[in-house]
Every structure is written in C-alpha cells, then in structure tokens.
C-alpha cells in the first residue's frame, strides 16, 4: 500500500509541480539553437529550441514539429508567466 502511494507521488504529483513552476516563470531570451532528433517511437521527430536567458541560463524546450518554424535563431523572445511557450518580441522593445 505504501509502495503504491510513493509511486503515485513520484510519477503523478511531482511532474505536475515541476511543470507548474516552469509555467509561472517569466523571462526574456534569445534562441541559440534549434534541434531535431530522429526517434523511432510514436512520433517521428523530437524538436527542441534552446534559449539563452538574459541572466545567462540556458533553457531547452521541447516543441511540436509544426511549431518549429515559428522560432528563429538569434531572435529575441519573451516567456510570460502563465504561458507555456515564449512569444517573439518586437525589435523596438
């Protein structure tokens, strides 16, 4: 019984809080790199965008294959609190 409860906490509850914390973050950053990795599982490809935040920290975000073209390397983006993905910032910020 206790083992089942511990497994539930590890696999169901903890990832929820991790995602919630990331969703509440707000930051500005620039795309350093876009990556597409081939995978032989359910989806064809795994797509990632790597941002460098203004404080120097790198963030690797997994995105859908369809959304990959929305992001441009070298362009500045703003991740708002409550949003899952960053949006492009106009050049005259």
PyMOL Python script that loads the backbone (N, CA, C, O; Angstrom):
from pymol import cmd

cmd.read_pdbstr("""\
ATOM      1  N   UNK A   1       0.824  -1.193   0.000  1.00  0.00           N
ATOM      2  CA  UNK A   1       0.000   0.000   0.000  1.00  0.00           C
ATOM      3  C   UNK A   1       0.869   1.258   0.000  1.00  0.00           C
ATOM      4  O   UNK A   1       0.643   2.185  -0.778  1.00  0.00           O
ATOM      5  N   UNK A   2       1.861   1.271   0.883  1.00  0.00           N
ATOM      6  CA  UNK A   2       2.735   2.443   0.968  1.00  0.00           C
ATOM      7  C   UNK A   2       3.568   2.576  -0.302  1.00  0.00           C
ATOM      8  O   UNK A   2       3.806   3.688  -0.774  1.00  0.00           O
ATOM      9  N   UNK A   3       4.010   1.452  -0.856  1.00  0.00           N
ATOM     10  CA  UNK A   3       4.779   1.498  -2.102  1.00  0.00           C
ATOM     11  C   UNK A   3       3.959   2.115  -3.227  1.00  0.00           C
ATOM     12  O   UNK A   3       4.475   2.909  -4.014  1.00  0.00           O
ATOM     13  N   UNK A   4       2.693   1.753  -3.300  1.00  0.00           N
ATOM     14  CA  UNK A   4       1.813   2.312  -4.327  1.00  0.00           C
ATOM     15  C   UNK A   4       1.631   3.806  -4.165  1.00  0.00           C
ATOM     16  O   UNK A   4       1.589   4.536  -5.156  1.00  0.00           O
ATOM     17  N   UNK A   5       1.523   4.272  -2.933  1.00  0.00           N
ATOM     18  CA  UNK A   5       1.374   5.699  -2.659  1.00  0.00           C
ATOM     19  C   UNK A   5       2.641   6.457  -3.048  1.00  0.00           C
ATOM     20  O   UNK A   5       2.570   7.540  -3.629  1.00  0.00           O
ATOM     21  N   UNK A   6       3.780   5.892  -2.730  1.00  0.00           N
ATOM     22  CA  UNK A   6       5.052   6.534  -3.080  1.00  0.00           C
ATOM     23  C   UNK A   6       5.213   6.612  -4.597  1.00  0.00           C
ATOM     24  O   UNK A   6       5.630   7.645  -5.121  1.00  0.00           O
ATOM     25  N   UNK A   7       4.891   5.542  -5.299  1.00  0.00           N
ATOM     26  CA  UNK A   7       4.964   5.558  -6.767  1.00  0.00           C
ATOM     27  C   UNK A   7       4.017   6.596  -7.347  1.00  0.00           C
ATOM     28  O   UNK A   7       4.369   7.289  -8.302  1.00  0.00           O
ATOM     29  N   UNK A   8       2.829   6.712  -6.787  1.00  0.00           N
ATOM     30  CA  UNK A   8       1.866   7.709  -7.253  1.00  0.00           C
ATOM     31  C   UNK A   8       2.445   9.110  -7.093  1.00  0.00           C
ATOM     32  O   UNK A   8       2.347   9.931  -8.005  1.00  0.00           O
ATOM     33  N   UNK A   9       3.044   9.384  -5.947  1.00  0.00           N
ATOM     34  CA  UNK A   9       3.636  10.699  -5.715  1.00  0.00           C
ATOM     35  C   UNK A   9       4.764  10.988  -6.691  1.00  0.00           C
ATOM     36  O   UNK A   9       4.878  12.102  -7.204  1.00  0.00           O
ATOM     37  N   UNK A  10       5.591   9.996  -6.946  1.00  0.00           N
ATOM     38  CA  UNK A  10       6.740  10.200  -7.827  1.00  0.00           C
ATOM     39  C   UNK A  10       6.313  10.415  -9.275  1.00  0.00           C
ATOM     40  O   UNK A  10       6.826  11.313  -9.942  1.00  0.00           O
ATOM     41  N   UNK A  11       5.390   9.609  -9.762  1.00  0.00           N
ATOM     42  CA  UNK A  11       5.048   9.640 -11.190  1.00  0.00           C
ATOM     43  C   UNK A  11       3.876  10.536 -11.551  1.00  0.00           C
ATOM     44  O   UNK A  11       3.726  10.887 -12.721  1.00  0.00           O
ATOM     45  N   UNK A  12       3.045  10.917 -10.602  1.00  0.00           N
ATOM     46  CA  UNK A  12       1.866  11.717 -10.930  1.00  0.00           C
ATOM     47  C   UNK A  12       1.933  13.129 -10.367  1.00  0.00           C
ATOM     48  O   UNK A  12       1.672  14.092 -11.088  1.00  0.00           O
ATOM     49  N   UNK A  13       2.268  13.263  -9.125  1.00  0.00           N
ATOM     50  CA  UNK A  13       2.210  14.558  -8.462  1.00  0.00           C
ATOM     51  C   UNK A  13       3.440  15.417  -8.744  1.00  0.00           C
ATOM     52  O   UNK A  13       3.296  16.587  -9.101  1.00  0.00           O
ATOM     53  N   UNK A  14       4.639  14.869  -8.594  1.00  0.00           N
ATOM     54  CA  UNK A  14       5.856  15.668  -8.737  1.00  0.00           C
ATOM     55  C   UNK A  14       6.027  16.292 -10.122  1.00  0.00           C
ATOM     56  O   UNK A  14       6.390  17.466 -10.200  1.00  0.00           O
ATOM     57  N   UNK A  15       5.785  15.569 -11.219  1.00  0.00           N
ATOM     58  CA  UNK A  15       5.896  16.220 -12.536  1.00  0.00           C
ATOM     59  C   UNK A  15       4.918  17.382 -12.710  1.00  0.00           C
ATOM     60  O   UNK A  15       5.220  18.355 -13.401  1.00  0.00           O
ATOM     61  N   UNK A  16       3.752  17.278 -12.085  1.00  0.00           N
ATOM     62  CA  UNK A  16       2.765  18.360 -12.161  1.00  0.00           C
ATOM     63  C   UNK A  16       3.337  19.635 -11.550  1.00  0.00           C
ATOM     64  O   UNK A  16       3.213  20.707 -12.143  1.00  0.00           O
ATOM     65  N   UNK A  17       3.956  19.541 -10.384  1.00  0.00           N
ATOM     66  CA  UNK A  17       4.514  20.719  -9.728  1.00  0.00           C
ATOM     67  C   UNK A  17       5.702  21.280 -10.492  1.00  0.00           C
ATOM     68  O   UNK A  17       5.893  22.496 -10.527  1.00  0.00           O
ATOM     69  N   UNK A  18       6.496  20.423 -11.100  1.00  0.00           N
ATOM     70  CA  UNK A  18       7.628  20.886 -11.897  1.00  0.00           C
ATOM     71  C   UNK A  18       7.131  21.689 -13.099  1.00  0.00           C
ATOM     72  O   UNK A  18       7.668  22.755 -13.401  1.00  0.00           O
ATOM     73  N   UNK A  19       6.101  21.176 -13.784  1.00  0.00           N
ATOM     74  CA  UNK A  19       5.545  21.879 -14.936  1.00  0.00           C
ATOM     75  C   UNK A  19       4.900  23.190 -14.507  1.00  0.00           C
ATOM     76  O   UNK A  19       5.021  24.198 -15.203  1.00  0.00           O
ATOM     77  N   UNK A  20       4.220  23.182 -13.375  1.00  0.00           N
ATOM     78  CA  UNK A  20       3.569  24.390 -12.875  1.00  0.00           C
ATOM     79  C   UNK A  20       4.608  25.466 -12.580  1.00  0.00           C
ATOM     80  O   UNK A  20       4.392  26.639 -12.884  1.00  0.00           O
ATOM     81  N   UNK A  21       5.731  25.072 -11.992  1.00  0.00           N
ATOM     82  CA  UNK A  21       6.795  26.025 -11.683  1.00  0.00           C
ATOM     83  C   UNK A  21       7.354  26.643 -12.960  1.00  0.00           C
ATOM     84  O   UNK A  21       7.560  27.854 -13.028  1.00  0.00           O
ATOM     85  N   UNK A  22       7.599  25.808 -13.979  1.00  0.00           N
ATOM     86  CA  UNK A  22       8.107  26.323 -15.254  1.00  0.00           C
ATOM     87  C   UNK A  22       7.096  27.258 -15.909  1.00  0.00           C
ATOM     88  O   UNK A  22       7.480  28.250 -16.529  1.00  0.00           O
ATOM     89  N   UNK A  23       5.823  26.951 -15.778  1.00  0.00           N
ATOM     90  CA  UNK A  23       4.783  27.772 -16.393  1.00  0.00           C
ATOM     91  C   UNK A  23       4.701  29.144 -15.736  1.00  0.00           C
ATOM     92  O   UNK A  23       4.337  30.119 -16.393  1.00  0.00           O
ATOM     93  N   UNK A  24       5.028  29.236 -14.465  1.00  0.00           N
ATOM     94  CA  UNK A  24       4.943  30.502 -13.741  1.00  0.00           C
ATOM     95  C   UNK A  24       6.169  31.389 -13.953  1.00  0.00           C
ATOM     96  O   UNK A  24       6.157  32.556 -13.563  1.00  0.00           O
ATOM     97  N   UNK A  25       7.223  30.855 -14.563  1.00  0.00           N
ATOM     98  CA  UNK A  25       8.430  31.649 -14.812  1.00  0.00           C
ATOM     99  C   UNK A  25       8.159  32.720 -15.862  1.00  0.00           C
ATOM    100  O   UNK A  25       7.338  32.541 -16.762  1.00  0.00           O
ATOM    101  N   UNK A  26       8.870  33.837 -15.725  1.00  0.00           N
ATOM    102  CA  UNK A  26       8.828  34.887 -16.742  1.00  0.00           C
ATOM    103  C   UNK A  26      10.263  35.282 -17.047  1.00  0.00           C
ATOM    104  O   UNK A  26      11.061  35.507 -16.137  1.00  0.00           O
ATOM    105  N   UNK A  27      10.589  35.367 -18.344  1.00  0.00           N
ATOM    106  CA  UNK A  27      11.948  35.696 -18.732  1.00  0.00           C
ATOM    107  C   UNK A  27      11.998  36.189 -20.172  1.00  0.00           C
ATOM    108  O   UNK A  27      11.065  35.997 -20.952  1.00  0.00           O
ATOM    109  N   UNK A  28      13.127  36.835 -20.501  1.00  0.00           N
ATOM    110  CA  UNK A  28      13.469  37.234 -21.864  1.00  0.00           C
ATOM    111  C   UNK A  28      14.696  36.438 -22.268  1.00  0.00           C
ATOM    112  O   UNK A  28      15.556  36.136 -21.441  1.00  0.00           O
ATOM    113  N   UNK A  29      14.770  36.099 -23.560  1.00  0.00           N
ATOM    114  CA  UNK A  29      15.933  35.372 -24.028  1.00  0.00           C
ATOM    115  C   UNK A  29      16.021  35.333 -25.541  1.00  0.00           C
ATOM    116  O   UNK A  29      15.117  35.781 -26.246  1.00  0.00           O
ATOM    117  N   UNK A  30      17.127  34.788 -26.026  1.00  0.00           N
ATOM    118  CA  UNK A  30      17.408  34.679 -27.455  1.00  0.00           C
ATOM    119  C   UNK A  30      17.605  33.208 -27.793  1.00  0.00           C
ATOM    120  O   UNK A  30      18.194  32.458 -27.015  1.00  0.00           O
ATOM    121  N   UNK A  31      17.109  32.802 -28.955  1.00  0.00           N
ATOM    122  CA  UNK A  31      17.295  31.413 -29.381  1.00  0.00           C
ATOM    123  C   UNK A  31      18.727  31.221 -29.856  1.00  0.00           C
ATOM    124  O   UNK A  31      19.201  31.922 -30.751  1.00  0.00           O
ATOM    125  N   UNK A  32      19.400  30.268 -29.246  1.00  0.00           N
ATOM    126  CA  UNK A  32      20.761  29.922 -29.653  1.00  0.00           C
ATOM    127  C   UNK A  32      20.772  28.827 -30.703  1.00  0.00           C
ATOM    128  O   UNK A  32      21.601  28.834 -31.613  1.00  0.00           O
ATOM    129  N   UNK A  33      19.843  27.884 -30.572  1.00  0.00           N
ATOM    130  CA  UNK A  33      19.894  26.718 -31.453  1.00  0.00           C
ATOM    131  C   UNK A  33      18.530  26.044 -31.527  1.00  0.00           C
ATOM    132  O   UNK A  33      17.759  26.054 -30.567  1.00  0.00           O
ATOM    133  N   UNK A  34      18.253  25.460 -32.683  1.00  0.00           N
ATOM    134  CA  UNK A  34      17.075  24.607 -32.871  1.00  0.00           C
ATOM    135  C   UNK A  34      17.590  23.219 -33.220  1.00  0.00           C
ATOM    136  O   UNK A  34      18.492  23.073 -34.044  1.00  0.00           O
ATOM    137  N   UNK A  35      17.011  22.195 -32.587  1.00  0.00           N
ATOM    138  CA  UNK A  35      17.463  20.822 -32.829  1.00  0.00           C
ATOM    139  C   UNK A  35      16.282  19.943 -33.186  1.00  0.00           C
ATOM    140  O   UNK A  35      15.185  20.096 -32.649  1.00  0.00           O
ATOM    141  N   UNK A  36      16.527  19.019 -34.104  1.00  0.00           N
ATOM    142  CA  UNK A  36      15.543  17.998 -34.454  1.00  0.00           C
ATOM    143  C   UNK A  36      16.252  16.661 -34.355  1.00  0.00           C
ATOM    144  O   UNK A  36      17.258  16.423 -35.024  1.00  0.00           O
ATOM    145  N   UNK A  37      15.714  15.792 -33.511  1.00  0.00           N
ATOM    146  CA  UNK A  37      16.302  14.465 -33.327  1.00  0.00           C
ATOM    147  C   UNK A  37      15.344  13.415 -33.856  1.00  0.00           C
ATOM    148  O   UNK A  37      14.143  13.462 -33.586  1.00  0.00           O
ATOM    149  N   UNK A  38      15.878  12.477 -34.604  1.00  0.00           N
ATOM    150  CA  UNK A  38      15.082  11.378 -35.128  1.00  0.00           C
ATOM    151  C   UNK A  38      14.787  10.399 -34.004  1.00  0.00           C
ATOM    152  O   UNK A  38      15.639  10.116 -33.161  1.00  0.00           O
ATOM    153  N   UNK A  39      13.564   9.890 -34.009  1.00  0.00           N
ATOM    154  CA  UNK A  39      13.151   8.947 -32.972  1.00  0.00           C
ATOM    155  C   UNK A  39      12.293   7.879 -33.629  1.00  0.00           C
ATOM    156  O   UNK A  39      11.493   8.177 -34.515  1.00  0.00           O
ATOM    157  N   UNK A  40      12.456   6.667 -33.208  1.00  0.00           N
ATOM    158  CA  UNK A  40      11.701   5.571 -33.804  1.00  0.00           C
ATOM    159  C   UNK A  40      10.540   5.129 -32.925  1.00  0.00           C
ATOM    160  O   UNK A  40      10.056   4.003 -33.045  1.00  0.00           O
ATOM    161  N   UNK A  41      10.099   6.008 -32.050  1.00  0.00           N
ATOM    162  CA  UNK A  41       8.952   5.666 -31.202  1.00  0.00           C
ATOM    163  C   UNK A  41       7.672   6.178 -31.855  1.00  0.00           C
ATOM    164  O   UNK A  41       7.555   6.161 -33.080  1.00  0.00           O
ATOM    165  N   UNK A  42       6.731   6.623 -31.070  1.00  0.00           N
ATOM    166  CA  UNK A  42       5.419   7.040 -31.574  1.00  0.00           C
ATOM    167  C   UNK A  42       5.522   8.228 -32.530  1.00  0.00           C
ATOM    168  O   UNK A  42       4.943   8.198 -33.615  1.00  0.00           O
ATOM    169  N   UNK A  43       6.250   9.268 -32.138  1.00  0.00           N
ATOM    170  CA  UNK A  43       6.383  10.428 -33.011  1.00  0.00           C
ATOM    171  C   UNK A  43       7.631  10.286 -33.879  1.00  0.00           C
ATOM    172  O   UNK A  43       8.586   9.609 -33.500  1.00  0.00           O
ATOM    173  N   UNK A  44       7.614  10.927 -35.042  1.00  0.00           N
ATOM    174  CA  UNK A  44       8.743  10.833 -35.960  1.00  0.00           C
ATOM    175  C   UNK A  44       9.982  11.539 -35.422  1.00  0.00           C
ATOM    176  O   UNK A  44      11.082  10.986 -35.447  1.00  0.00           O
ATOM    177  N   UNK A  45       9.798  12.755 -34.940  1.00  0.00           N
ATOM    178  CA  UNK A  45      10.919  13.583 -34.532  1.00  0.00           C
ATOM    179  C   UNK A  45      10.658  14.202 -33.164  1.00  0.00           C
ATOM    180  O   UNK A  45       9.515  14.374 -32.741  1.00  0.00           O
ATOM    181  N   UNK A  46      11.751  14.528 -32.493  1.00  0.00           N
ATOM    182  CA  UNK A  46      11.686  15.313 -31.266  1.00  0.00           C
ATOM    183  C   UNK A  46      12.346  16.641 -31.583  1.00  0.00           C
ATOM    184  O   UNK A  46      13.506  16.679 -31.994  1.00  0.00           O
ATOM    185  N   UNK A  47      11.625  17.718 -31.396  1.00  0.00           N
ATOM    186  CA  UNK A  47      12.114  19.048 -31.733  1.00  0.00           C
ATOM    187  C   UNK A  47      12.375  19.842 -30.459  1.00  0.00           C
ATOM    188  O   UNK A  47      11.565  19.843 -29.533  1.00  0.00           O
ATOM    189  N   UNK A  48      13.517  20.516 -30.429  1.00  0.00           N
ATOM    190  CA  UNK A  48      13.905  21.309 -29.274  1.00  0.00           C
ATOM    191  C   UNK A  48      14.350  22.688 -29.724  1.00  0.00           C
ATOM    192  O   UNK A  48      14.908  22.851 -30.810  1.00  0.00           O
ATOM    193  N   UNK A  49      14.098  23.680 -28.880  1.00  0.00           N
ATOM    194  CA  UNK A  49      14.611  25.026 -29.073  1.00  0.00           C
ATOM    195  C   UNK A  49      15.401  25.362 -27.815  1.00  0.00           C
ATOM    196  O   UNK A  49      14.907  25.186 -26.702  1.00  0.00           O
ATOM    197  N   UNK A  50      16.628  25.844 -27.993  1.00  0.00           N
ATOM    198  CA  UNK A  50      17.477  26.182 -26.856  1.00  0.00           C
ATOM    199  C   UNK A  50      17.577  27.700 -26.762  1.00  0.00           C
ATOM    200  O   UNK A  50      18.071  28.364 -27.673  1.00  0.00           O
ATOM    201  N   UNK A  51      17.098  28.233 -25.642  1.00  0.00           N
ATOM    202  CA  UNK A  51      17.119  29.666 -25.374  1.00  0.00           C
ATOM    203  C   UNK A  51      18.254  29.980 -24.412  1.00  0.00           C
ATOM    204  O   UNK A  51      18.601  29.163 -23.560  1.00  0.00           O
ATOM    205  N   UNK A  52      18.832  31.178 -24.554  1.00  0.00           N
ATOM    206  CA  UNK A  52      19.737  31.711 -23.538  1.00  0.00           C
ATOM    207  C   UNK A  52      19.036  32.924 -22.950  1.00  0.00           C
ATOM    208  O   UNK A  52      18.822  33.935 -23.619  1.00  0.00           O
ATOM    209  N   UNK A  53      18.684  32.789 -21.664  1.00  0.00           N
ATOM    210  CA  UNK A  53      18.003  33.873 -20.969  1.00  0.00           C
ATOM    211  C   UNK A  53      18.956  35.038 -20.750  1.00  0.00           C
ATOM    212  O   UNK A  53      20.173  34.889 -20.865  1.00  0.00           O
ATOM    213  N   UNK A  54      18.392  36.201 -20.432  1.00  0.00           N
ATOM    214  CA  UNK A  54      19.210  37.387 -20.200  1.00  0.00           C
ATOM    215  C   UNK A  54      20.194  37.206 -19.048  1.00  0.00           C
ATOM    216  O   UNK A  54      21.241  37.852 -19.024  1.00  0.00           O
ATOM    217  N   UNK A  55      19.868  36.335 -18.094  1.00  0.00           N
ATOM    218  CA  UNK A  55      20.781  36.094 -16.970  1.00  0.00           C
ATOM    219  C   UNK A  55      21.865  35.064 -17.306  1.00  0.00           C
ATOM    220  O   UNK A  55      22.679  34.725 -16.448  1.00  0.00           O
ATOM    221  N   UNK A  56      21.881  34.565 -18.545  1.00  0.00           N
ATOM    222  CA  UNK A  56      22.910  33.631 -18.996  1.00  0.00           C
ATOM    223  C   UNK A  56      22.524  32.165 -18.916  1.00  0.00           C
ATOM    224  O   UNK A  56      23.229  31.312 -19.455  1.00  0.00           O
ATOM    225  N   UNK A  57      21.425  31.859 -18.258  1.00  0.00           N
ATOM    226  CA  UNK A  57      20.984  30.466 -18.107  1.00  0.00           C
ATOM    227  C   UNK A  57      20.415  29.945 -19.425  1.00  0.00           C
ATOM    228  O   UNK A  57      19.724  30.670 -20.142  1.00  0.00           O
ATOM    229  N   UNK A  58      20.712  28.676 -19.738  1.00  0.00           N
ATOM    230  CA  UNK A  58      20.162  28.037 -20.934  1.00  0.00           C
ATOM    231  C   UNK A  58      18.902  27.268 -20.574  1.00  0.00           C
ATOM    232  O   UNK A  58      18.820  26.646 -19.515  1.00  0.00           O
ATOM    233  N   UNK A  59      17.916  27.320 -21.473  1.00  0.00           N
ATOM    234  CA  UNK A  59      16.674  26.572 -21.298  1.00  0.00           C
ATOM    235  C   UNK A  59      16.415  25.786 -22.572  1.00  0.00           C
ATOM    236  O   UNK A  59      16.432  26.344 -23.669  1.00  0.00           O
ATOM    237  N   UNK A  60      16.177  24.497 -22.424  1.00  0.00           N
ATOM    238  CA  UNK A  60      15.870  23.618 -23.550  1.00  0.00           C
ATOM    239  C   UNK A  60      14.385  23.285 -23.479  1.00  0.00           C
ATOM    240  O   UNK A  60      13.924  22.677 -22.513  1.00  0.00           O
ATOM    241  N   UNK A  61      13.636  23.689 -24.511  1.00  0.00           N
ATOM    242  CA  UNK A  61      12.195  23.456 -24.537  1.00  0.00           C
ATOM    243  C   UNK A  61      11.843  22.495 -25.658  1.00  0.00           C
ATOM    244  O   UNK A  61      12.284  22.670 -26.794  1.00  0.00           O
ATOM    245  N   UNK A  62      11.056  21.491 -25.344  1.00  0.00           N
ATOM    246  CA  UNK A  62      10.564  20.556 -26.356  1.00  0.00           C
ATOM    247  C   UNK A  62       9.311  21.170 -26.972  1.00  0.00           C
ATOM    248  O   UNK A  62       8.412  21.615 -26.257  1.00  0.00           O
ATOM    249  N   UNK A  63       9.256  21.190 -28.312  1.00  0.00           N
ATOM    250  CA  UNK A  63       8.106  21.769 -29.002  1.00  0.00           C
ATOM    251  C   UNK A  63       7.602  20.799 -30.063  1.00  0.00           C
ATOM    252  O   UNK A  63       8.267  19.821 -30.403  1.00  0.00           O
ATOM    253  N   UNK A  64       6.417  21.092 -30.575  1.00  0.00           N
ATOM    254  CA  UNK A  64       5.838  20.287 -31.647  1.00  0.00           C
ATOM    255  C   UNK A  64       6.577  20.546 -32.950  1.00  0.00           C
ATOM    256  O   UNK A  64       7.142  21.619 -33.162  1.00  0.00           O
ATOM    257  N   UNK A  65       6.562  19.553 -33.806  1.00  0.00           N
ATOM    258  CA  UNK A  65       7.213  19.682 -35.113  1.00  0.00           C
ATOM    259  C   UNK A  65       6.598  20.827 -35.927  1.00  0.00           C
ATOM    260  O   UNK A  65       7.304  21.522 -36.658  1.00  0.00           O
ATOM    261  N   UNK A  66       5.283  21.018 -35.796  1.00  0.00           N
ATOM    262  CA  UNK A  66       4.600  22.084 -36.544  1.00  0.00           C
ATOM    263  C   UNK A  66       5.028  23.472 -36.073  1.00  0.00           C
ATOM    264  O   UNK A  66       5.033  24.416 -36.864  1.00  0.00           O
ATOM    265  N   UNK A  67       5.389  23.610 -34.796  1.00  0.00           N
ATOM    266  CA  UNK A  67       5.746  24.909 -34.229  1.00  0.00           C
ATOM    267  C   UNK A  67       7.212  25.275 -34.433  1.00  0.00           C
ATOM    268  O   UNK A  67       7.608  26.398 -34.120  1.00  0.00           O
ATOM    269  N   UNK A  68       8.011  24.374 -34.938  1.00  0.00           N
ATOM    270  CA  UNK A  68       9.446  24.618 -35.071  1.00  0.00           C
ATOM    271  C   UNK A  68       9.745  25.830 -35.952  1.00  0.00           C
ATOM    272  O   UNK A  68      10.674  26.583 -35.663  1.00  0.00           O
ATOM    273  N   UNK A  69       8.981  26.029 -37.010  1.00  0.00           N
ATOM    274  CA  UNK A  69       9.230  27.145 -37.925  1.00  0.00           C
ATOM    275  C   UNK A  69       8.803  28.493 -37.354  1.00  0.00           C
ATOM    276  O   UNK A  69       9.143  29.531 -37.922  1.00  0.00           O
ATOM    277  N   UNK A  70       8.071  28.503 -36.251  1.00  0.00           N
ATOM    278  CA  UNK A  70       7.675  29.760 -35.611  1.00  0.00           C
ATOM    279  C   UNK A  70       8.863  30.436 -34.929  1.00  0.00           C
ATOM    280  O   UNK A  70       8.839  31.642 -34.683  1.00  0.00           O
ATOM    281  N   UNK A  71       9.888  29.665 -34.629  1.00  0.00           N
ATOM    282  CA  UNK A  71      11.031  30.177 -33.878  1.00  0.00           C
ATOM    283  C   UNK A  71      12.240  30.344 -34.789  1.00  0.00           C
ATOM    284  O   UNK A  71      12.548  29.472 -35.601  1.00  0.00           O
ATOM    285  N   UNK A  72      12.930  31.499 -34.638  1.00  0.00           N
ATOM    286  CA  UNK A  72      14.101  31.809 -35.456  1.00  0.00           C
ATOM    287  C   UNK A  72      15.327  31.966 -34.568  1.00  0.00           C
ATOM    288  O   UNK A  72      15.272  32.620 -33.526  1.00  0.00           O
ATOM    289  N   UNK A  73      16.431  31.363 -34.988  1.00  0.00           N
ATOM    290  CA  UNK A  73      17.680  31.508 -34.242  1.00  0.00           C
ATOM    291  C   UNK A  73      18.116  32.969 -34.243  1.00  0.00           C
ATOM    292  O   UNK A  73      18.028  33.654 -35.261  1.00  0.00           O
ATOM    293  N   UNK A  74      18.587  33.436 -33.087  1.00  0.00           N
ATOM    294  CA  UNK A  74      19.066  34.807 -32.956  1.00  0.00           C
ATOM    295  C   UNK A  74      17.981  35.813 -32.634  1.00  0.00           C
ATOM    296  O   UNK A  74      18.290  36.966 -32.334  1.00  0.00           O
ATOM    297  N   UNK A  75      16.736  35.420 -32.684  1.00  0.00           N
ATOM    298  CA  UNK A  75      15.626  36.328 -32.412  1.00  0.00           C
ATOM    299  C   UNK A  75      15.312  36.336 -30.919  1.00  0.00           C
ATOM    300  O   UNK A  75      15.504  35.336 -30.228  1.00  0.00           O
ATOM    301  N   UNK A  76      14.828  37.475 -30.432  1.00  0.00           N
ATOM    302  CA  UNK A  76      14.527  37.662 -29.010  1.00  0.00           C
ATOM    303  C   UNK A  76      13.077  37.269 -28.720  1.00  0.00           C
ATOM    304  O   UNK A  76      12.170  37.574 -29.493  1.00  0.00           O
ATOM    305  N   UNK A  77      12.878  36.577 -27.575  1.00  0.00           N
ATOM    306  CA  UNK A  77      11.555  36.096 -27.170  1.00  0.00           C
ATOM    307  C   UNK A  77      11.287  36.431 -25.711  1.00  0.00           C
ATOM    308  O   UNK A  77      12.208  36.607 -24.913  1.00  0.00           O
ATOM    309  N   UNK A  78       9.992  36.515 -25.380  1.00  0.00           N
ATOM    310  CA  UNK A  78       9.550  36.793 -24.012  1.00  0.00           C
ATOM    311  C   UNK A  78       8.626  35.674 -23.561  1.00  0.00           C
ATOM    312  O   UNK A  78       7.592  35.424 -24.180  1.00  0.00           O
ATOM    313  N   UNK A  79       9.003  35.006 -22.484  1.00  0.00           N
ATOM    314  CA  UNK A  79       8.167  33.962 -21.874  1.00  0.00           C
ATOM    315  C   UNK A  79       7.408  34.628 -20.732  1.00  0.00           C
ATOM    316  O   UNK A  79       8.004  35.038 -19.736  1.00  0.00           O
ATOM    317  N   UNK A  80       6.093  34.733 -20.883  1.00  0.00           N
ATOM    318  CA  UNK A  80       5.250  35.361 -19.867  1.00  0.00           C
ATOM    319  C   UNK A  80       4.793  34.336 -18.839  1.00  0.00           C
ATOM    320  O   UNK A  80       4.644  33.153 -19.147  1.00  0.00           O
ATOM    321  N   UNK A  81       4.576  34.798 -17.634  1.00  0.00           N
ATOM    322  CA  UNK A  81       4.063  33.947 -16.566  1.00  0.00           C
ATOM    323  C   UNK A  81       2.676  33.447 -16.942  1.00  0.00           C
ATOM    324  O   UNK A  81       1.827  34.227 -17.373  1.00  0.00           O
ATOM    325  N   UNK A  82       2.446  32.155 -16.781  1.00  0.00           N
ATOM    326  CA  UNK A  82       1.153  31.561 -17.105  1.00  0.00           C
ATOM    327  C   UNK A  82       1.068  31.005 -18.514  1.00  0.00           C
ATOM    328  O   UNK A  82       0.115  30.296 -18.839  1.00  0.00           O
ATOM    329  N   UNK A  83       2.046  31.312 -19.356  1.00  0.00           N
ATOM    330  CA  UNK A  83       2.072  30.804 -20.724  1.00  0.00           C
ATOM    331  C   UNK A  83       3.040  29.624 -20.803  1.00  0.00           C
ATOM    332  O   UNK A  83       4.001  29.546 -20.038  1.00  0.00           O
ATOM    333  N   UNK A  84       2.776  28.712 -21.732  1.00  0.00           N
ATOM    334  CA  UNK A  84       3.660  27.556 -21.889  1.00  0.00           C
ATOM    335  C   UNK A  84       4.888  27.863 -22.735  1.00  0.00           C
ATOM    336  O   UNK A  84       5.974  27.347 -22.471  1.00  0.00           O
ATOM    337  N   UNK A  85       4.716  28.710 -23.758  1.00  0.00           N
ATOM    338  CA  UNK A  85       5.804  28.974 -24.693  1.00  0.00           C
ATOM    339  C   UNK A  85       6.023  30.472 -24.858  1.00  0.00           C
ATOM    340  O   UNK A  85       5.083  31.257 -24.727  1.00  0.00           O
ATOM    341  N   UNK A  86       7.264  30.873 -25.145  1.00  0.00           N
ATOM    342  CA  UNK A  86       7.569  32.291 -25.338  1.00  0.00           C
ATOM    343  C   UNK A  86       7.055  32.820 -26.672  1.00  0.00           C
ATOM    344  O   UNK A  86       6.836  32.067 -27.622  1.00  0.00           O
ATOM    345  N   UNK A  87       6.868  34.137 -26.713  1.00  0.00           N
ATOM    346  CA  UNK A  87       6.429  34.821 -27.930  1.00  0.00           C
ATOM    347  C   UNK A  87       7.526  35.775 -28.380  1.00  0.00           C
ATOM    348  O   UNK A  87       8.315  36.260 -27.569  1.00  0.00           O
ATOM    349  N   UNK A  88       7.564  36.037 -29.676  1.00  0.00           N
ATOM    350  CA  UNK A  88       8.572  36.932 -30.237  1.00  0.00           C
ATOM    351  C   UNK A  88       8.369  38.348 -29.711  1.00  0.00           C
ATOM    352  O   UNK A  88       7.242  38.797 -29.498  1.00  0.00           O
ATOM    353  N   UNK A  89       9.489  39.039 -29.507  1.00  0.00           N
ATOM    354  CA  UNK A  89       9.470  40.419 -29.049  1.00  0.00           C
ATOM    355  C   UNK A  89       9.762  41.294 -30.250  1.00  0.00           C
ATOM    356  O   UNK A  89      10.627  40.972 -31.065  1.00  0.00           O
ATOM    357  N   UNK A  90       9.036  42.410 -30.361  1.00  0.00           N
ATOM    358  CA  UNK A  90       9.289  43.313 -31.483  1.00  0.00           C
ATOM    359  C   UNK A  90      10.681  43.922 -31.334  1.00  0.00           C
ATOM    360  O   UNK A  90      11.222  43.992 -30.230  1.00  0.00           O
ATOM    361  N   UNK A  91      11.251  44.357 -32.443  1.00  0.00           N
ATOM    362  CA  UNK A  91      12.624  44.863 -32.471  1.00  0.00           C
ATOM    363  C   UNK A  91      12.796  46.150 -31.666  1.00  0.00           C
ATOM    364  O   UNK A  91      13.905  46.448 -31.223  1.00  0.00           O
ATOM    365  N   UNK A  92      11.730  46.915 -31.468  1.00  0.00           N
ATOM    366  CA  UNK A  92      11.831  48.193 -30.757  1.00  0.00           C
ATOM    367  C   UNK A  92      11.410  48.067 -29.294  1.00  0.00           C
ATOM    368  O   UNK A  92      10.707  48.935 -28.776  1.00  0.00           O
ATOM    369  N   UNK A  93      11.825  47.016 -28.638  1.00  0.00           N
ATOM    370  CA  UNK A  93      11.491  46.798 -27.231  1.00  0.00           C
ATOM    371  C   UNK A  93      12.295  47.734 -26.401  1.00  0.00           C
ATOM    372  O   UNK A  93      12.177  47.729 -25.176  1.00  0.00           O
TER     373      UNK A  93
END
""", "prot")
cmd.dss("prot")
cmd.show_as("cartoon", "prot")
cmd.util.cbc("prot")
cmd.orient("prot")
